[in-house]
Amino acid sequence: MSPGAPPRPRRRLYIDTSAYLCVLLGEDGADRLAAETDGAELLSSVLLVLEARRNLTRLARKGLLTSEQYAACVERLEHDMQLFVLRDLTLDLCHSGLLPAVITPRSLDLAHLRTALWFHGREALTRFVTLDGAQEQAARELGLPV
């Protein structure tokens, strides 16, 4: 960076579980997401941990992850959680009447959306990162940057 150049704005990314699992499991698009998140402030709900662990267990039980792959993913999840600012799921988020105008999200998706809005209300998010089309549409309806 040259002296006197304006500082780059801080990137604040809300990561939902679909995007996190894509990177964790090395799925299509993982390299793009990893590059986008590099150096950014990563935000999410504690639900990310619950949903990621549940999905890893489901994949291992179905035989889609070996025990070694499962153990490596769980270890990386534990490490990665130190990189996130995580917000607890609280009564105020659950009690809010805020819903997208058209899309009716599933409960845990709605919790992610409300958590992202909570973060966005304190300091603007750069982007709500999801690989779920319905979740992206709901985020758009709520005014989140996608």
DRENDO-1510 file (C-alpha; in Angstrom, 1 decimal, always signed):
<recs>
REC; n; res; u; v; w
REC; 1; MET; +0.0; +0.0; +0.0 .
REC; 2; SER; +1.4; +3.4; -0.9 .
REC; 3; PRO; +1.6; +6.2; +1.6 .
REC; 4; GLY; -1.4; +8.4; +1.6 .
REC; 5; ALA; -3.6; +5.8; -0.1 .
REC; 6; PRO; -7.0; +5.4; +1.5 .
REC; 7; PRO; -7.2; +2.3; +3.7 .
REC; 8; ARG; -9.0; -0.6; +2.2 .
REC; 9; PRO; -12.4; -1.0; +3.8 .
REC; 10; ARG; -12.6; -4.0; +6.2 .
REC; 11; ARG; -14.6; -6.9; +4.7 .
REC; 12; ARG; -17.2; -8.3; +7.0 .
REC; 13; LEU; -18.6; -11.6; +5.8 .
REC; 14; TYR; -21.5; -13.5; +7.3 .
REC; 15; ILE; -20.9; -17.1; +6.5 .
REC; 16; ASP; -23.8; -19.6; +6.7 .
REC; 17; THR; -23.4; -23.3; +7.1 .
REC; 18; SER; -23.7; -24.2; +3.4 .
REC; 19; ALA; -20.8; -21.9; +2.5 .
REC; 20; TYR; -18.7; -23.1; +5.4 .
REC; 21; LEU; -19.2; -26.8; +4.6 .
REC; 22; CYS; -18.3; -26.2; +1.0 .
REC; 23; VAL; -14.9; -25.0; +2.0 .
REC; 24; LEU; -14.5; -27.5; +4.8 .
REC; 25; LEU; -15.3; -30.4; +2.5 .
REC; 26; GLY; -13.5; -29.1; -0.6 .
REC; 27; GLU; -16.6; -29.0; -2.7 .
REC; 28; ASP; -17.0; -27.2; -6.0 .
REC; 29; GLY; -16.5; -23.5; -5.4 .
REC; 30; ALA; -14.4; -24.0; -2.3 .
REC; 31; ASP; -11.3; -22.3; -3.8 .
REC; 32; ARG; -13.4; -19.2; -4.7 .
REC; 33; LEU; -14.9; -19.0; -1.2 .
REC; 34; ALA; -11.6; -19.5; +0.5 .
REC; 35; ALA; -10.1; -16.7; -1.5 .
REC; 36; GLU; -13.0; -14.4; -0.8 .
REC; 37; THR; -12.9; -15.1; +3.0 .
REC; 38; ASP; -9.1; -14.7; +3.2 .
REC; 39; GLY; -8.3; -11.8; +5.5 .
REC; 40; ALA; -12.0; -10.9; +6.1 .
REC; 41; GLU; -13.7; -10.7; +9.4 .
REC; 42; LEU; -15.9; -13.8; +9.5 .
REC; 43; LEU; -19.2; -13.7; +11.3 .
REC; 44; SER; -21.8; -16.3; +12.0 .
REC; 45; SER; -24.2; -17.9; +14.5 .
REC; 46; VAL; -23.3; -20.6; +16.9 .
REC; 47; LEU; -25.7; -22.6; +14.8 .
REC; 48; LEU; -22.8; -23.0; +12.3 .
REC; 49; VAL; -21.0; -25.2; +14.7 .
REC; 50; LEU; -24.1; -27.3; +15.4 .
REC; 51; GLU; -25.1; -27.7; +11.8 .
REC; 52; ALA; -21.5; -28.4; +10.6 .
REC; 53; ARG; -21.0; -31.1; +13.3 .
REC; 54; ARG; -24.4; -32.7; +12.5 .
REC; 55; ASN; -23.6; -32.8; +8.8 .
REC; 56; LEU; -20.2; -34.3; +9.3 .
REC; 57; THR; -21.7; -37.0; +11.5 .
REC; 58; ARG; -24.4; -37.6; +8.9 .
REC; 59; LEU; -21.8; -37.9; +6.1 .
REC; 60; ALA; -19.7; -40.3; +8.1 .
REC; 61; ARG; -22.6; -42.5; +9.0 .
REC; 62; LYS; -23.6; -42.7; +5.3 .
REC; 63; GLY; -20.0; -43.8; +4.5 .
REC; 64; LEU; -19.3; -40.6; +2.5 .
REC; 65; LEU; -16.5; -39.6; +4.9 .
REC; 66; THR; -13.9; -42.1; +6.2 .
REC; 67; SER; -13.2; -42.0; +9.9 .
REC; 68; GLU; -9.9; -40.2; +9.1 .
REC; 69; GLN; -11.7; -37.6; +7.0 .
REC; 70; TYR; -14.3; -37.1; +9.7 .
REC; 71; ALA; -11.6; -36.7; +12.4 .
REC; 72; ALA; -9.7; -34.2; +10.2 .
REC; 73; CYS; -12.9; -32.2; +9.5 .
REC; 74; VAL; -13.9; -32.0; +13.1 .
REC; 75; GLU; -10.3; -30.9; +14.0 .
REC; 76; ARG; -10.4; -28.2; +11.4 .
REC; 77; LEU; -13.9; -27.1; +12.6 .
REC; 78; GLU; -12.5; -26.7; +16.1 .
REC; 79; HIS; -9.6; -24.6; +14.7 .
REC; 80; ASP; -11.8; -22.6; +12.3 .
REC; 81; MET; -14.2; -21.5; +15.1 .
REC; 82; GLN; -11.4; -19.4; +16.5 .
REC; 83; LEU; -11.4; -17.4; +13.3 .
REC; 84; PHE; -15.1; -16.5; +13.6 .
REC; 85; VAL; -17.0; -14.0; +15.7 .
REC; 86; LEU; -20.0; -16.1; +16.7 .
REC; 87; ARG; -23.3; -14.9; +18.1 .
REC; 88; ASP; -25.4; -17.0; +20.4 .
REC; 89; LEU; -29.0; -17.8; +19.4 .
REC; 90; THR; -30.9; -15.7; +21.9 .
REC; 91; LEU; -34.5; -15.1; +22.7 .
REC; 92; ASP; -34.5; -11.6; +21.0 .
REC; 93; LEU; -33.5; -13.3; +17.7 .
REC; 94; CYS; -36.1; -16.0; +18.1 .
REC; 95; HIS; -38.9; -13.6; +19.2 .
REC; 96; SER; -38.5; -11.1; +16.4 .
REC; 97; GLY; -41.3; -11.0; +13.9 .
REC; 98; LEU; -38.9; -10.2; +11.1 .
REC; 99; LEU; -39.5; -12.4; +8.1 .
REC; 100; PRO; -38.7; -12.0; +4.4 .
REC; 101; ALA; -41.6; -10.8; +2.3 .
REC; 102; VAL; -41.9; -13.8; +0.0 .
REC; 103; ILE; -39.6; -16.6; +1.1 .
REC; 104; THR; -40.5; -18.5; +4.2 .
REC; 105; PRO; -37.1; -19.8; +5.5 .
REC; 106; ARG; -36.6; -23.0; +7.5 .
REC; 107; SER; -36.1; -22.2; +11.2 .
REC; 108; LEU; -32.4; -22.6; +11.3 .
REC; 109; ASP; -32.0; -20.6; +8.1 .
REC; 110; LEU; -34.2; -17.8; +9.6 .
REC; 111; ALA; -31.9; -17.8; +12.7 .
REC; 112; HIS; -28.9; -17.3; +10.4 .
REC; 113; LEU; -30.7; -14.4; +8.6 .
REC; 114; ARG; -31.7; -12.7; +11.9 .
REC; 115; THR; -28.2; -13.1; +13.3 .
REC; 116; ALA; -26.7; -11.6; +10.1 .
REC; 117; LEU; -29.2; -8.7; +10.4 .
REC; 118; TRP; -28.1; -8.2; +14.0 .
REC; 119; PHE; -24.4; -8.0; +12.9 .
REC; 120; HIS; -25.4; -5.8; +9.9 .
REC; 121; GLY; -27.2; -3.4; +12.2 .
REC; 122; ARG; -24.1; -2.8; +14.2 .
REC; 123; GLU; -21.7; -2.4; +11.3 .
REC; 124; ALA; -22.5; -3.0; +7.7 .
REC; 125; LEU; -21.8; -6.5; +6.3 .
REC; 126; THR; -19.9; -6.7; +3.0 .
REC; 127; ARG; -21.8; -9.8; +2.1 .
REC; 128; PHE; -24.0; -12.6; +3.3 .
REC; 129; VAL; -22.3; -15.7; +2.0 .
REC; 130; THR; -24.5; -18.7; +1.2 .
REC; 131; LEU; -24.7; -21.4; -1.4 .
REC; 132; ASP; -28.4; -22.0; -0.8 .
REC; 133; GLY; -30.5; -20.2; -3.4 .
REC; 134; ALA; -33.6; -19.8; -1.2 .
REC; 135; GLN; -31.5; -18.5; +1.6 .
REC; 136; GLU; -29.8; -16.0; -0.8 .
REC; 137; GLN; -33.2; -14.8; -1.9 .
REC; 138; ALA; -34.5; -14.4; +1.7 .
REC; 139; ALA; -31.3; -12.5; +2.5 .
REC; 140; ARG; -31.9; -10.2; -0.4 .
REC; 141; GLU; -35.5; -9.6; +0.6 .
REC; 142; LEU; -34.3; -8.6; +4.1 .
REC; 143; GLY; -31.9; -6.1; +2.6 .
REC; 144; LEU; -28.7; -8.0; +3.3 .
REC; 145; PRO; -25.9; -7.7; +0.7 .
REC; 146; VAL; -25.5; -11.0; -1.1 .
</recs>
